[in-house]
Amino acid sequence: MTFTRRCMSLLLGTALLATALVPAADAQTVVGVTATEIKVGNTNPYSGPASAYGTIGKVIGAYFKKVNEEGGINGRKINYITYDDGYSPPKTVEMVRKLVEQDQVAVLFQTLGTPPNSAIHKYMNQQKVPHLFVATGATKWNDPKNFPWTMGYQPNYQTEGRIYAGDVLKNHPNAKVGILYQNDDYGKDYLKGFEDGLGEAGKKLIVMKQSYEVTDPTIDSQIVNLKNSGATVFFNITIPKFAVQAIKKAHDIGWKPVHYLNNVSSSLGTVLKPAGFEASKGLITALYMKEVTDPQWRNDKGFQEWVAFMKKYYPEGALDQQENAYGYNVAILMTHVLKQAGNDLSRENIMRQAANLKNVELPMLLPGIKVNTSPTDFAPIEQEQLARFNGEKWDLYGEIFDAFRRQ
Amino acid sequence: MGSRAPRVLLVLAILAVACVLPFTVSNFRLFQFTQVYIYAIAILGLNMLTGYNGQFSLGHGAFYAMGAYVSAIMMDKWNIHYAWTIPVAGVLCLIVGFLFGLPALRLEGLYLALATFSLALAVPQILKYFEHWTGGSQGLVLSKPGAPFGIKLNPDQWLYFVTLAVMALLFWLSANLLRGRVGRAIVAIRDNHIAAEAMGVNTSLYKSLVFGVSAAYTGVAGALSASAIAYVAPDSFNIFLSITLLIGAVIGGLASISGAVFGAFFIQFVPNWAQDISKAAPWAIFGIFLIVFMYVMPFGIAGAIRLLWIRTRRSRVALTPEARDTAHSQAPRTT
């Protein structure tokens, strides 16, 4: 009977396929590391709504290429495996499981976005695979007690909000404060940090809070409302597109508050220039990196190193995109951790070294800002410095604020 | 199509292979197969609506999201066992789908596609609005269910079997539904709704019902995905999901039950292959795959297989003495 024969061959074929898919048994004791290579996994949104950030994954790859060309780390080359997750959490789960279970990476590094990382947070800690320097500003990555395998990287939004609050209390204790924020967790994180920082005084100081949706076409009416509230201090929690509008509109209607602008929109190239340098004069922000479009860094050694690197290893990357400096910094930090781990590249030791960083300097961080971690502190960068725009560049002022030391 | 025996045997054989799979492949592969089954359920739902009933939907991602969130909120806020959340998600989506189907009756073809598209656009934002329930854009983190009663299966294997069982049940139900009187009425509406009405088919009721059932299937798939991924967030259910489901339905084969499974395999694995082939332009490669499939298999994968099946049968029929004088009689005898 031909039918049963066909069924049999189908069965057999599927069984053969199934056995072919089983990964070969792994003899080595240290996962993801051989005498000649270290496997580092990553996911980035190379497609989809957040694909503008995908350049971070690429610049990291370019830096690891440089490291490999210069001989690698203790003779081992970095095998950087990066997949597109399109900023979709289910895809992140699938790709990260592929990296961990099939590609068998030693560490997962710089997975991007709060929702994608939330989706794999538990999994990484169950699998006990280092989940290092995630690319998100949320606060929850610094939780070594419950999630000993996950570590953040950049200063979080709440910390930054607190810095502005400190400056308001110190320099404008009798101000009337108006706030404009994006109505999502990014905006609310900033708001929470700011209100926490003001404490009891906040109830008296804040006279108006306005919000907008990221899909709104304009925020003109919010700015007019804030002006009419009589606010003398304006905390502007907006992404670049709306920051440009807010700066312009406030200038056009003759509203001249003390204007705090969140770091998210501190770029000269994408925000201040389109808004007009004249209108932008006097803006205050908090920085932790050298702004790539700020002329004051033109002759800075770290900046020039970065430009030389970009030209040689990532020529298609834009020199006015802050993300390219961000990825460069964090790739250097990852290399530093692997170097520090020496010849013991077990996952435990890599995690131990990541939690034992002392005053590490990165070329594109502001002078004086250093990376520090400890077994109880999984927030690598916690310092920022306030800066005021003088019409040409950001003038740093005051001392470097350290969130960890003050808490 | 003659006797049903071979078909039943084939289905049983495939089920047997599916049951052996968890003990032969890695957990990662198993997770991928679980995803395939979840997609297959959603695509079957969409296929009933689009393939069988001729109503277009670009918004089934919205029902998928709704099922996922109903399940996630029940688990997260009220600690309800995940098994209970799946039927609840299905029933809720059935009701919402039916109600959405009522006004949608007035819209035909492309207009309906646009109306459903707006649903898919709106849902991720609506989810952010009810932050207290949905966790806003941070989403809800869930725990992955393990096997009950001390059954010795790991969570991946257990979830695989749960999904397989739900899929088998839903496929069996839809096969029964579509084969009988109801199925003929549904197809008649697609082919010529005036004629169907003249035959006494209540077209508006049927259309709304199909919309409801279709939404229910997709909602169940969403609920299963909430457990499989153990996380829900608005970013998981963007507009691309709806389009992906439609791609799966068309590539798999419209108006075909088995086509849903083929379509699910396609949308699960082809994007990954495309990424393996070219890191620089994976979606261009995916597009080429799509075009090739559409050209080579204009009736979808299921349609191509059916055609192949019919051809082999015909050549065999041609070899019988009764048909000796046909043109095919010179064909060499194969198995």
Interface residues (C-beta under 8 A of the other chain):
Chain A: T2 F3 T4 R5 C7 L10 L11 T14 A15 A18 T19 L21 V22 P23 Y46 S47 G48 P49 Y83 D84 G86 Y87 S88 P89 P90 V93 E94 R97 K98 E101 Q102 G113 T114 P115 P116 S118 A119 H121 K122 Y123 A138 D184 D185 E213 T215
Chain B: P6 L9 L10 A13 I14 A16 V17 V20 L21 T24 V25 S26 N27 F28 R29 F31 Q32 Q35 Q125 K128 G136 S137 Q138 G139 V141 S143 S225 I229 A230 Y231 V232 A233 P234 D235 S236 N238 F240 Q275 K279 P282 W283 T335
